[in-house]
Amino acid sequence: MGLPIQKAPSYNCMLPVSKKLVKYRPFLVKEQSFLLQAKEGDSTKEVFSAIKDLVTAVTDGTVDATKIPLADLEYLFLQIRTKSIGETTTLNLVCNASEECSGRTDIEINLSEIEVDVESLQDDKIKINDTLMVELTPPTTEVIVKVEGLPEAETIKPIMRACLVRIYDEDNIFELSDYRDSEIDDFVESLTVDQFELISEYFQSVPALKHKVEWKCNLCEKQSILELQGLANFF
């Protein structure tokens, strides 16, 4: 007779940016190594590779972590983490209320209370002049990882190629998936500075996983405030 094998419960999660409903389960002991790899990764690519493997495992391959916006991946990872090893985590934070103080304080954070604020996300269709409008989509995790560490000037074209969906004029709709990268680059280079600024404002509005923490330093007893952002703070 074989040993009894437990079946993990399943949960639903609505991804905040793409508004997709995904089904997942807690990670198992055999998959905990992915979490350790993510915590100990020396580079952004190593961290996200481990997270991708974890997400693939707990969603039975229905979610490709590289193809969803970064905020969606961060939020989904947080939900998986809370259902797998608990809703709270303790951070050892350095006092930032005074330059002279080096006090550290343990702060417990309830991860289930952390949300992604999507209210700031601008409309994905942007009118850049009287006759032209562009449609954008938030950059996926794959795009973010690809441009990580590049000079800002070298990130513009890869991001625009990936995030420009359509161009509209008075008579036509141009599906950019039908065009070569070089043609999209030519369009981007033809933009005026003001037009590019309008598009840049969209990317600046793309939400991220953030959480503001306030605490009283154990050493100087002054109040500190810190905004946590990115997965590294929520393992």
N, C-alpha and C positions, 0 to 999 in steps of 0.2 A: 504494500500500500504506500502510495506516495505521500509526502508531507503536505499539509495544507498550505496553499499559497494564497496570501491575502490579495484582495482586489482593491486598489486605491480608489477613493472617491473622486468624482469629477466635479468641476466647477465651470461656470461661464464668466467671461470677462469681456466687457465692451471696450474696445480700444478707443481712447479719447479723441485722437486726431482723425484716423481713418474711419471711425464709426463702424468697425467690423466686430461682430460677435465671435469670439473664439472659445473653444472648449479645452480645458487643460486639467491635469491632475497634479498632486504634489510630486516632487521628485523622490526617488527611492534611494536606498543606501548605495546601490550600484551606480547611481547617477550623481552622487554627492561629490565625486571627483571633479565634475565640471565646475561646481561652485568653487572648489579649492583652486582650480586652475585659473578661474576668473579673478579670484582674490590675489593670487600670487603672480599674475601675468606681468611681464616686464614692459609690454607695449600695448597700445590701444588695440592693435590687431589681435594679439593673443587673448586679451580680455574678451573681445567680442566673438572671437572664434569659439571660446569655451561657452559663452552665453548662447550662441547660436546652437551648439550641440545640445545644450540643456533644454532650450525651447523646443527644438525638433523632437526630443525624446518625450517631453511631457504633453505635447500636443499631437502625438502620433503622426508627426510629419506634416500636419495641416498648416502650420505657420512657418514660413521662411523668414527668419529674423533679419535677414539682410534686405528684405523687400518692403519692410514697413518703416514708417517714420521713427526717428530715434526716440521721441517721447513715448510712442506706443510701445516700443521694445522695453524702455525703462519701466513703464507702468506695468506691463505684463510680467516682467521679471519680478517686480515688487510683489505682485499678487501671488506668484508662484512661491516666492520666498516666505510670505506670511503663512500660506497654507502648509508649507513644508516644515519650517523650523520655528514658527512663532511670529506673532504680530509686533513684537518689540525688539529693539536693539539698543545697546548701550554704547555711546560714543564718549571718548575721552577728549574733551575740548580745551584748547588753550585760551586763556583770558585774552580778550582783545579790547578791553575797556581802558587799559593803561599800558603804555610801552614799557614801563618799569616792572610790570607784574609778569611773572612766568608761571602763575598758578594754572593747574589743570583740574578740571571738574568732570566727573562722570555724569552724563545726561542720558536718561532713558527716553527713547522716541517711540511713539506708537505709529508703526508703519501703515496701519490700516487707515489712518487719518490723512495720509498724503495723497493729494490729487494733482492732476495736470490741469492747469488753468488754460482753457482753450478760447476764452472770451477775447483775448487779444489778437487772435489769428485773423488776418485780413481776408477779405474776399479773394478767391483765387483768380478772378478775372480783373485785369488791370488795364484801364484805358490809357495808352501812352501818347496818343494825339487824337485829333478829330476823326481819323479814319482807321486807326489801328488799335487793336486790343490783344493782349496776350493772356493766356491761361496757364497757370502754374500749379505744381503739386509740391508738397513739402519734400525735402531731400530724404531719401531712405538711409538706413544705417549703413548700407554698402557704400553709398556716396560719401557719407561723413568719414568713414574709416579710410576710404581711398585718398581723400584730400588731407587727412590728418598730418600735421607736421610740414605741409607745403607752405611756401610764402603766399600771402593773401592774393597776390596778383595771379598766381598759378592755379588758384582754386576756382576762379570765376568761370572759365569755360567748361570744366568738367561738371560743375554744379548746374550751370545753365543748360547744358546738353541734357542732363538727367531730369531737370525740373520743368523745363518748358514743354508744355503739352500741345498747345495749339496757338496759332496766330489767326486773328480774324481781321479782315478788312471789309469794305463796304459790300463786296460781292462774293468773297470766298472764305472758306475755312481751310487752313493749312494744318494737316495732321503731321506734327514734326517727327513722328516715328517713321514717316515715309521719306525723310530727308537725311542726307549724309551729315556726319558731324561737321565737316568743313562748311557746309551750307548754313548750319545753325551758328557756327562761329562767325561767319560773314554777317549774319543778321545781328548778332550781339555786338560786333564791332561797329555796326552802322548806327547804333543807338546814340542819342545825345546823352550828355552827362545827366541832365534832368530826367530823362526817360529811364536811365539806368538807376537813378536814385529811387524812382517810384517802385521799380522792381526790387531793389535792395530792401526797401521798407517791408515788403512782404516777407522776405527771409528773416528779417529782424523780429518779425512778429510770431514766427513759428515757436510754439510752446516747448517747454522743457520741464523735466521733473525737478521741482524746487520745493524747499521746505525751510521756513524761517524758524530758528531756534533762539530762545531767550533764556538766559540762566544767570544765577548769581555766583560769582567766583568764590571758591572756598578759601582763597588766600587773601585777596584784597576786599572781598565782599561787595565789589561793584557789579553792576548789571552789564552783561555782555549780550550782543546780538550777532548772529551769523546766519547767512542764507546758504544752505546746503544745496548743491546742484551736482548731478551726475551719479551714476550707479555706485561708484567707489565709496560713497558715504553711507550706503544703505545695505551693505552685505550683512 
